[in-house]
Amino acid sequence: MTSHPPRPSGEARPPRPVAGLFSADGRLKAIPRRPARREALLAHLAESLFAPDRDYREPEVNQALLTVHEDFSALRRYLVIGGFLARTKDGSAYRRQQRAGSPEGAIPAVA
C-alpha cells in the first residue's frame, strides 16, 4: 500500500481526467456519485456531444446520451440541473449552456 503525503487543510484535490470513466469502447462505465467528479463528466459530455449554438429536440438529446450510457434520462436530468443544458418551459427543446465563470460568460437560458 502506498502512502500519500498529507494535504494541507483546505487544499483541494487536483481534478482527475474523465477518460478513466469510460471503457475502451467509449461507453461510460458508471455515472459518478461524487458531485465534483460527476460535474467534470457532465462538462465533458456537454462539450463533446452538443454544439453551443444549436437547439436540440428531446429525442436528439436522448440519442446522443444513449451513445455513452443506457441511463440517458439520468444524464439528461443532471445536465439540465447542473446548468450544462437549458430546457424550454414546455420541454420541447434543449440548448447547451455556457456555464458562469467560463471564458465566454453565460448564455441566457432558452425561452
N, CA, C and O atoms as a GROMACS GRO file, in nm:
protein
  444
    1MET      N    1   0.085  -0.118   0.000
    1MET     CA    2   0.000   0.000   0.000
    1MET      C    3   0.089   0.123   0.000
    1MET      O    4   0.185   0.132   0.077
    2THR      N    5   0.058   0.218  -0.085
    2THR     CA    6   0.138   0.340  -0.091
    2THR      C    7   0.076   0.445  -0.001
    2THR      O    8  -0.046   0.453   0.013
    3SER      N    9   0.162   0.523   0.058
    3SER     CA   10   0.109   0.632   0.140
    3SER      C   11   0.126   0.762   0.065
    3SER      O   12   0.219   0.778  -0.014
    4HIS      N   13   0.037   0.854   0.089
    4HIS     CA   14   0.040   0.984   0.026
    4HIS      C   15   0.072   1.089   0.132
    4HIS      O   16   0.026   1.079   0.245
    5PRO      N   17   0.153   1.188   0.096
    5PRO     CA   18   0.182   1.292   0.194
    5PRO      C   19   0.054   1.364   0.233
    5PRO      O   20  -0.036   1.380   0.150
    6PRO      N   21   0.044   1.407   0.356
    6PRO     CA   22  -0.078   1.477   0.399
    6PRO      C   23  -0.098   1.606   0.319
    6PRO      O   24  -0.002   1.676   0.288
    7ARG      N   25  -0.222   1.634   0.287
    7ARG     CA   26  -0.259   1.755   0.213
    7ARG      C   27  -0.292   1.864   0.315
    7ARG      O   28  -0.368   1.840   0.408
    8PRO      N   29  -0.237   1.983   0.297
    8PRO     CA   30  -0.273   2.092   0.390
    8PRO      C   31  -0.424   2.113   0.391
    8PRO      O   32  -0.490   2.103   0.287
    9SER      N   33  -0.478   2.141   0.508
    9SER     CA   34  -0.622   2.160   0.519
    9SER      C   35  -0.669   2.271   0.426
    9SER      O   36  -0.605   2.375   0.415
   10GLY      N   37  -0.780   2.247   0.360
   10GLY     CA   38  -0.838   2.345   0.269
   10GLY      C   39  -0.786   2.334   0.127
   10GLY      O   40  -0.839   2.399   0.037
   11GLU      N   41  -0.683   2.252   0.104
   11GLU     CA   42  -0.630   2.236  -0.031
   11GLU      C   43  -0.712   2.132  -0.104
   11GLU      O   44  -0.729   2.019  -0.057
   12ALA      N   45  -0.763   2.170  -0.219
   12ALA     CA   46  -0.847   2.080  -0.298
   12ALA      C   47  -0.761   1.980  -0.374
   12ALA      O   48  -0.645   2.006  -0.405
   13ARG      N   49  -0.822   1.866  -0.403
   13ARG     CA   50  -0.754   1.767  -0.486
   13ARG      C   51  -0.749   1.818  -0.629
   13ARG      O   52  -0.840   1.887  -0.674
   14PRO      N   53  -0.642   1.784  -0.700
   14PRO     CA   54  -0.639   1.823  -0.841
   14PRO      C   55  -0.745   1.745  -0.917
   14PRO      O   56  -0.769   1.628  -0.886
   15PRO      N   57  -0.810   1.805  -1.015
   15PRO     CA   58  -0.914   1.735  -1.090
   15PRO      C   59  -0.857   1.616  -1.166
   15PRO      O   60  -0.750   1.625  -1.226
   16ARG      N   61  -0.930   1.506  -1.162
   16ARG     CA   62  -0.888   1.387  -1.237
   16ARG      C   63  -0.953   1.392  -1.374
   16ARG      O   64  -1.068   1.436  -1.387
   17PRO      N   65  -0.882   1.347  -1.477
   17PRO     CA   66  -0.941   1.348  -1.610
   17PRO      C   67  -1.058   1.251  -1.617
   17PRO      O   68  -1.063   1.151  -1.544
   18VAL      N   69  -1.152   1.280  -1.705
   18VAL     CA   70  -1.271   1.196  -1.717
   18VAL      C   71  -1.246   1.071  -1.799
   18VAL      O   72  -1.331   0.982  -1.803
   19ALA      N   73  -1.132   1.062  -1.866
   19ALA     CA   74  -1.104   0.946  -1.951
   19ALA      C   75  -1.118   0.814  -1.874
   19ALA      O   76  -1.160   0.714  -1.932
   20GLY      N   77  -1.083   0.813  -1.747
   20GLY     CA   78  -1.092   0.692  -1.667
   20GLY      C   79  -1.234   0.646  -1.641
   20GLY      O   80  -1.254   0.534  -1.594
   21LEU      N   81  -1.332   0.729  -1.671
   21LEU     CA   82  -1.473   0.691  -1.651
   21LEU      C   83  -1.529   0.609  -1.767
   21LEU      O   84  -1.638   0.554  -1.757
   22PHE      N   85  -1.453   0.603  -1.877
   22PHE     CA   86  -1.502   0.536  -1.997
   22PHE      C   87  -1.427   0.406  -2.022
   22PHE      O   88  -1.308   0.394  -1.993
   23SER      N   89  -1.500   0.308  -2.076
   23SER     CA   90  -1.437   0.182  -2.115
   23SER      C   91  -1.367   0.201  -2.250
   23SER      O   92  -1.377   0.307  -2.311
   24ALA      N   93  -1.297   0.100  -2.294
   24ALA     CA   94  -1.222   0.107  -2.419
   24ALA      C   95  -1.311   0.134  -2.539
   24ALA      O   96  -1.266   0.192  -2.638
   25ASP      N   97  -1.438   0.092  -2.532
   25ASP     CA   98  -1.530   0.115  -2.645
   25ASP      C   99  -1.597   0.252  -2.641
   25ASP      O  100  -1.684   0.280  -2.723
   26GLY      N  101  -1.558   0.337  -2.545
   26GLY     CA  102  -1.611   0.473  -2.538
   26GLY      C  103  -1.739   0.488  -2.458
   26GLY      O  104  -1.795   0.597  -2.450
   27ARG      N  105  -1.784   0.380  -2.398
   27ARG     CA  106  -1.906   0.386  -2.315
   27ARG      C  107  -1.869   0.422  -2.172
   27ARG      O  108  -1.763   0.384  -2.122
   28LEU      N  109  -1.958   0.494  -2.107
   28LEU     CA  110  -1.941   0.533  -1.969
   28LEU      C  111  -1.959   0.410  -1.881
   28LEU      O  112  -2.059   0.338  -1.894
   29LYS      N  113  -1.864   0.385  -1.792
   29LYS     CA  114  -1.872   0.268  -1.703
   29LYS      C  115  -1.984   0.285  -1.602
   29LYS      O  116  -2.061   0.192  -1.578
   30ALA      N  117  -1.993   0.403  -1.542
   30ALA     CA  118  -2.096   0.433  -1.443
   30ALA      C  119  -2.104   0.584  -1.427
   30ALA      O  120  -2.006   0.655  -1.453
   31ILE      N  121  -2.218   0.633  -1.386
   31ILE     CA  122  -2.234   0.775  -1.357
   31ILE      C  123  -2.174   0.800  -1.219
   31ILE      O  124  -2.218   0.738  -1.122
   32PRO      N  125  -2.075   0.889  -1.209
   32PRO     CA  126  -2.010   0.911  -1.079
   32PRO      C  127  -2.108   0.960  -0.973
   32PRO      O  128  -2.199   1.038  -1.002
   33ARG      N  129  -2.088   0.915  -0.851
   33ARG     CA  130  -2.171   0.959  -0.739
   33ARG      C  131  -2.119   1.088  -0.677
   33ARG      O  132  -2.197   1.169  -0.627
   34ARG      N  133  -1.988   1.106  -0.680
   34ARG     CA  134  -1.930   1.226  -0.619
   34ARG      C  135  -1.962   1.347  -0.706
   34ARG      O  136  -1.935   1.345  -0.826
   35PRO      N  137  -2.018   1.451  -0.647
   35PRO     CA  138  -2.061   1.568  -0.724
   35PRO      C  139  -1.952   1.630  -0.812
   35PRO      O  140  -1.978   1.665  -0.927
   36ALA      N  141  -1.831   1.645  -0.761
   36ALA     CA  142  -1.725   1.709  -0.839
   36ALA      C  143  -1.687   1.623  -0.959
   36ALA      O  144  -1.662   1.675  -1.068
   37ARG      N  145  -1.682   1.494  -0.940
   37ARG     CA  146  -1.647   1.402  -1.049
   37ARG      C  147  -1.759   1.400  -1.153
   37ARG      O  148  -1.734   1.400  -1.273
   38ARG      N  149  -1.885   1.398  -1.105
   38ARG     CA  150  -2.000   1.399  -1.196
   38ARG      C  151  -2.003   1.529  -1.275
   38ARG      O  152  -2.034   1.529  -1.394
   39GLU      N  153  -1.972   1.641  -1.210
   39GLU     CA  154  -1.972   1.769  -1.279
   39GLU      C  155  -1.867   1.772  -1.390
   39GLU      O  156  -1.892   1.826  -1.498
   40ALA      N  157  -1.749   1.715  -1.363
   40ALA     CA  158  -1.645   1.709  -1.467
   40ALA      C  159  -1.693   1.625  -1.585
   40ALA      O  160  -1.668   1.660  -1.700
   41LEU      N  161  -1.761   1.514  -1.556
   41LEU     CA  162  -1.816   1.431  -1.662
   41LEU      C  163  -1.920   1.507  -1.742
   41LEU      O  164  -1.918   1.505  -1.865
   42LEU      N  165  -2.011   1.575  -1.674
   42LEU     CA  166  -2.118   1.648  -1.742
   42LEU      C  167  -2.062   1.758  -1.830
   42LEU      O  168  -2.111   1.780  -1.940
   43ALA      N  169  -1.960   1.828  -1.783
   43ALA     CA  170  -1.896   1.931  -1.864
   43ALA      C  171  -1.838   1.869  -1.991
   43ALA      O  172  -1.850   1.925  -2.099
   44HIS      N  173  -1.774   1.755  -1.975
   44HIS     CA  174  -1.717   1.685  -2.090
   44HIS      C  175  -1.826   1.642  -2.189
   44HIS      O  176  -1.812   1.662  -2.310
   45LEU      N  177  -1.934   1.584  -2.138
   45LEU     CA  178  -2.042   1.539  -2.226
   45LEU      C  179  -2.108   1.656  -2.299
   45LEU      O  180  -2.134   1.648  -2.419
   46ALA      N  181  -2.133   1.764  -2.227
   46ALA     CA  182  -2.197   1.880  -2.289
   46ALA      C  183  -2.109   1.934  -2.402
   46ALA      O  184  -2.158   1.967  -2.510
   47GLU      N  185  -1.980   1.943  -2.375
   47GLU     CA  186  -1.888   1.999  -2.474
   47GLU      C  187  -1.868   1.906  -2.593
   47GLU      O  188  -1.854   1.952  -2.706
   48SER      N  189  -1.865   1.777  -2.568
   48SER     CA  190  -1.835   1.683  -2.676
   48SER      C  191  -1.959   1.636  -2.755
   48SER      O  192  -1.945   1.593  -2.869
   49LEU      N  193  -2.077   1.644  -2.696
   49LEU     CA  194  -2.196   1.592  -2.764
   49LEU      C  195  -2.288   1.700  -2.822
   49LEU      O  196  -2.368   1.672  -2.910
   50PHE      N  197  -2.277   1.824  -2.772
   50PHE     CA  198  -2.374   1.927  -2.810
   50PHE      C  199  -2.305   2.054  -2.858
   50PHE      O  200  -2.218   2.108  -2.790
   51ALA      N  201  -2.345   2.101  -2.975
   51ALA     CA  202  -2.293   2.226  -3.030
   51ALA      C  203  -2.350   2.343  -2.950
   51ALA      O  204  -2.465   2.336  -2.907
   52PRO      N  205  -2.273   2.450  -2.929
   52PRO     CA  206  -2.321   2.559  -2.844
   52PRO      C  207  -2.434   2.643  -2.901
   52PRO      O  208  -2.512   2.698  -2.823
   53ASP      N  209  -2.446   2.657  -3.029
   53ASP     CA  210  -2.546   2.746  -3.088
   53ASP      C  211  -2.655   2.672  -3.163
   53ASP      O  212  -2.697   2.714  -3.271
   54ARG      N  213  -2.699   2.562  -3.108
   54ARG     CA  214  -2.800   2.480  -3.175
   54ARG      C  215  -2.905   2.433  -3.076
   54ARG      O  216  -2.872   2.396  -2.963
   55ASP      N  217  -3.030   2.433  -3.118
   55ASP     CA  218  -3.138   2.376  -3.037
   55ASP      C  219  -3.148   2.228  -3.071
   55ASP      O  220  -3.131   2.187  -3.186
   56TYR      N  221  -3.177   2.147  -2.969
   56TYR     CA  222  -3.195   2.004  -2.986
   56TYR      C  223  -3.332   1.964  -2.935
   56TYR      O  224  -3.377   2.014  -2.831
   57ARG      N  225  -3.399   1.876  -3.007
   57ARG     CA  226  -3.524   1.819  -2.957
   57ARG      C  227  -3.489   1.709  -2.857
   57ARG      O  228  -3.378   1.654  -2.861
   58GLU      N  229  -3.581   1.677  -2.768
   58GLU     CA  230  -3.553   1.577  -2.665
   58GLU      C  231  -3.505   1.444  -2.723
   58GLU      O  232  -3.410   1.386  -2.669
   59PRO      N  233  -3.567   1.392  -2.830
   59PRO     CA  234  -3.517   1.265  -2.885
   59PRO      C  235  -3.371   1.274  -2.933
   59PRO      O  236  -3.298   1.175  -2.927
   60GLU      N  237  -3.329   1.391  -2.981
   60GLU     CA  238  -3.190   1.408  -3.024
   60GLU      C  239  -3.096   1.406  -2.903
   60GLU      O  240  -2.988   1.346  -2.910
   61VAL      N  241  -3.136   1.469  -2.794
   61VAL     CA  242  -3.057   1.469  -2.672
   61VAL      C  243  -3.046   1.325  -2.620
   61VAL      O  244  -2.938   1.278  -2.585
   62ASN      N  245  -3.160   1.256  -2.616
   62ASN     CA  246  -3.162   1.118  -2.568
   62ASN      C  247  -3.069   1.029  -2.651
   62ASN      O  248  -2.993   0.950  -2.596
   63GLN      N  249  -3.076   1.043  -2.782
   63GLN     CA  250  -2.995   0.960  -2.872
   63GLN      C  251  -2.846   0.988  -2.852
   63GLN      O  252  -2.765   0.896  -2.850
   64ALA      N  253  -2.809   1.115  -2.836
   64ALA     CA  254  -2.669   1.150  -2.813
   64ALA      C  255  -2.620   1.089  -2.682
   64ALA      O  256  -2.509   1.034  -2.677
   65LEU      N  257  -2.699   1.098  -2.578
   65LEU     CA  258  -2.659   1.046  -2.447
   65LEU      C  259  -2.658   0.893  -2.445
   65LEU      O  260  -2.579   0.832  -2.373
   66LEU      N  261  -2.746   0.833  -2.522
   66LEU     CA  262  -2.752   0.687  -2.530
   66LEU      C  263  -2.624   0.629  -2.592
   66LEU      O  264  -2.594   0.512  -2.571
   67THR      N  265  -2.550   0.710  -2.666
   67THR     CA  266  -2.424   0.661  -2.724
   67THR      C  267  -2.318   0.636  -2.617
   67THR      O  268  -2.221   0.564  -2.641
   68VAL      N  269  -2.335   0.697  -2.498
   68VAL     CA  270  -2.236   0.679  -2.392
   68VAL      C  271  -2.287   0.600  -2.271
   68VAL      O  272  -2.207   0.541  -2.199
   69HIS      N  273  -2.419   0.598  -2.248
   69HIS     CA  274  -2.471   0.526  -2.130
   69HIS      C  275  -2.619   0.497  -2.149
   69HIS      O  276  -2.692   0.577  -2.208
   70GLU      N  277  -2.664   0.382  -2.098
   70GLU     CA  278  -2.804   0.343  -2.115
   70GLU      C  279  -2.900   0.429  -2.034
   70GLU      O  280  -3.017   0.442  -2.070
   71ASP      N  281  -2.854   0.489  -1.925
   71ASP     CA  282  -2.942   0.573  -1.844
   71ASP      C  283  -2.936   0.718  -1.893
   71ASP      O  284  -2.891   0.808  -1.822
   72PHE      N  285  -2.982   0.737  -2.015
   72PHE     CA  286  -2.978   0.870  -2.078
   72PHE      C  287  -3.066   0.970  -2.005
   72PHE      O  288  -3.035   1.090  -2.004
   73SER      N  289  -3.174   0.924  -1.945
   73SER     CA  290  -3.263   1.018  -1.876
   73SER      C  291  -3.196   1.078  -1.752
   73SER      O  292  -3.214   1.196  -1.723
   74ALA      N  293  -3.118   0.997  -1.679
   74ALA     CA  294  -3.046   1.050  -1.563
   74ALA      C  295  -2.940   1.150  -1.609
   74ALA      O  296  -2.926   1.257  -1.549
   75LEU      N  297  -2.867   1.117  -1.715
   75LEU     CA  298  -2.766   1.210  -1.766
   75LEU      C  299  -2.830   1.340  -1.813
   75LEU      O  300  -2.778   1.448  -1.787
   76ARG      N  301  -2.944   1.330  -1.882
   76ARG     CA  302  -3.014   1.450  -1.930
   76ARG      C  303  -3.058   1.537  -1.812
   76ARG      O  304  -3.042   1.658  -1.814
   77ARG      N  305  -3.113   1.474  -1.710
   77ARG     CA  306  -3.157   1.546  -1.590
   77ARG      C  307  -3.039   1.614  -1.522
   77ARG      O  308  -3.048   1.731  -1.486
   78TYR      N  309  -2.927   1.543  -1.505
   78TYR     CA  310  -2.807   1.602  -1.444
   78TYR      C  311  -2.755   1.719  -1.527
   78TYR      O  312  -2.711   1.820  -1.472
   79LEU      N  313  -2.758   1.706  -1.660
   79LEU     CA  314  -2.711   1.815  -1.746
   79LEU      C  315  -2.797   1.940  -1.730
   79LEU      O  316  -2.745   2.051  -1.728
   80VAL      N  317  -2.928   1.922  -1.717
   80VAL     CA  318  -3.019   2.036  -1.701
   80VAL      C  319  -3.004   2.096  -1.561
   80VAL      O  320  -2.988   2.218  -1.546
   81ILE      N  321  -3.008   2.013  -1.459
   81ILE     CA  322  -2.997   2.061  -1.321
   81ILE      C  323  -2.862   2.129  -1.299
   81ILE      O  324  -2.854   2.230  -1.228
   82GLY      N  325  -2.757   2.074  -1.359
   82GLY     CA  326  -2.624   2.131  -1.342
   82GLY      C  327  -2.597   2.255  -1.424
   82GLY      O  328  -2.492   2.318  -1.411
   83GLY      N  329  -2.692   2.292  -1.510
   83GLY     CA  330  -2.676   2.413  -1.590
   83GLY      C  331  -2.595   2.394  -1.716
   83GLY      O  332  -2.553   2.492  -1.777
   84PHE      N  333  -2.572   2.271  -1.758
   84PHE     CA  334  -2.498   2.244  -1.880
   84PHE      C  335  -2.589   2.249  -2.003
   84PHE      O  336  -2.545   2.285  -2.113
   85LEU      N  337  -2.715   2.213  -1.985
   85LEU     CA  338  -2.815   2.224  -2.091
   85LEU      C  339  -2.932   2.305  -2.036
   85LEU      O  340  -2.973   2.289  -1.921
   86ALA      N  341  -2.985   2.392  -2.120
   86ALA     CA  342  -3.108   2.466  -2.084
   86ALA      C  343  -3.224   2.398  -2.155
   86ALA      O  344  -3.210   2.350  -2.268
   87ARG      N  345  -3.338   2.394  -2.088
   87ARG     CA  346  -3.458   2.333  -2.145
   87ARG      C  347  -3.567   2.438  -2.150
   87ARG      O  348  -3.583   2.517  -2.057
   88THR      N  349  -3.644   2.437  -2.259
   88THR     CA  350  -3.757   2.529  -2.268
   88THR      C  351  -3.860   2.490  -2.164
   88THR      O  352  -3.861   2.377  -2.116
   89LYS      N  353  -3.949   2.584  -2.129
   89LYS     CA  354  -4.050   2.556  -2.027
   89LYS      C  355  -4.138   2.438  -2.065
   89LYS      O  356  -4.179   2.361  -1.978
   90ASP      N  357  -4.168   2.424  -2.194
   90ASP     CA  358  -4.254   2.312  -2.236
   90ASP      C  359  -4.174   2.183  -2.259
   90ASP      O  360  -4.232   2.080  -2.292
   91GLY      N  361  -4.041   2.189  -2.241
   91GLY     CA  362  -3.958   2.070  -2.254
   91GLY      C  363  -3.935   2.024  -2.396
   91GLY      O  364  -3.886   1.913  -2.418
   92SER      N  365  -3.969   2.107  -2.494
   92SER     CA  366  -3.957   2.063  -2.633
   92SER      C  367  -3.818   2.085  -2.693
   92SER      O  368  -3.786   2.023  -2.794
   93ALA      N  369  -3.737   2.170  -2.633
   93ALA     CA  370  -3.605   2.199  -2.690
   93ALA      C  371  -3.501   2.216  -2.580
   93ALA      O  372  -3.531   2.260  -2.469
   94TYR      N  373  -3.378   2.181  -2.616
   94TYR     CA  374  -3.263   2.192  -2.526
   94TYR      C  375  -3.154   2.268  -2.601
   94TYR      O  376  -3.147   2.265  -2.724
   95ARG      N  377  -3.069   2.336  -2.524
   95ARG     CA  378  -2.956   2.409  -2.582
   95ARG      C  379  -2.841   2.404  -2.483
   95ARG      O  380  -2.860   2.418  -2.362
   96ARG      N  381  -2.721   2.383  -2.536
   96ARG     CA  382  -2.602   2.382  -2.449
   96ARG      C  383  -2.583   2.520  -2.389
   96ARG      O  384  -2.590   2.622  -2.458
   97GLN      N  385  -2.557   2.523  -2.259
   97GLN     CA  386  -2.535   2.646  -2.186
   97GLN      C  387  -2.387   2.671  -2.168
   97GLN      O  388  -2.308   2.577  -2.155
   98GLN      N  389  -2.350   2.796  -2.169
   98GLN     CA  390  -2.214   2.834  -2.130
   98GLN      C  391  -2.221   2.859  -1.980
   98GLN      O  392  -2.295   2.947  -1.936
   99ARG      N  393  -2.148   2.784  -1.903
   99ARG     CA  394  -2.153   2.795  -1.758
   99ARG      C  395  -2.092   2.925  -1.712
   99ARG      O  396  -1.994   2.972  -1.771
  100ALA      N  397  -2.148   2.984  -1.609
  100ALA     CA  398  -2.092   3.106  -1.550
  100ALA      C  399  -1.950   3.077  -1.503
  100ALA      O  400  -1.921   2.969  -1.452
  101GLY      N  401  -1.863   3.174  -1.521
  101GLY     CA  402  -1.724   3.156  -1.482
  101GLY      C  403  -1.638   3.099  -1.593
  101GLY      O  404  -1.517   3.086  -1.577
  102SER      N  405  -1.699   3.065  -1.706
  102SER     CA  406  -1.621   3.016  -1.818
  102SER      C  407  -1.576   3.136  -1.902
  102SER      O  408  -1.631   3.245  -1.886
  103PRO      N  409  -1.480   3.119  -1.989
  103PRO     CA  410  -1.423   3.232  -2.060
  103PRO      C  411  -1.523   3.315  -2.141
  103PRO      O  412  -1.509   3.438  -2.148
  104GLU      N  413  -1.621   3.253  -2.200
  104GLU     CA  414  -1.715   3.326  -2.284
  104GLU      C  415  -1.830   3.387  -2.205
  104GLU      O  416  -1.910   3.461  -2.261
  105GLY      N  417  -1.840   3.357  -2.077
  105GLY     CA  418  -1.950   3.408  -1.997
  105GLY      C  419  -2.073   3.322  -2.014
  105GLY      O  420  -2.069   3.218  -2.080
  106ALA      N  421  -2.181   3.363  -1.955
  106ALA     CA  422  -2.303   3.284  -1.957
  106ALA      C  423  -2.390   3.319  -2.076
  106ALA      O  424  -2.400   3.435  -2.115
  107ILE      N  425  -2.452   3.218  -2.133
  107ILE     CA  426  -2.551   3.235  -2.238
  107ILE      C  427  -2.687   3.231  -2.171
  107ILE      O  428  -2.709   3.144  -2.086
  108PRO      N  429  -2.778   3.320  -2.204
  108PRO     CA  430  -2.908   3.317  -2.138
  108PRO      C  431  -2.983   3.187  -2.166
  108PRO      O  432  -2.963   3.123  -2.269
  109ALA      N  433  -3.068   3.148  -2.074
  109ALA     CA  434  -3.146   3.026  -2.089
  109ALA      C  435  -3.240   3.037  -2.207
  109ALA      O  436  -3.285   3.145  -2.244
  110VAL      N  437  -3.270   2.920  -2.266
  110VAL     CA  438  -3.364   2.915  -2.377
  110VAL      C  439  -3.503   2.950  -2.325
  110VAL      O  440  -3.542   2.904  -2.218
  111ALA      N  441  -3.577   3.032  -2.397
  111ALA     CA  442  -3.708   3.079  -2.352
  111ALA      C  443  -3.809   2.968  -2.342
  111ALA      O  444  -3.924   2.992  -2.306
   0.00000   0.00000   0.00000
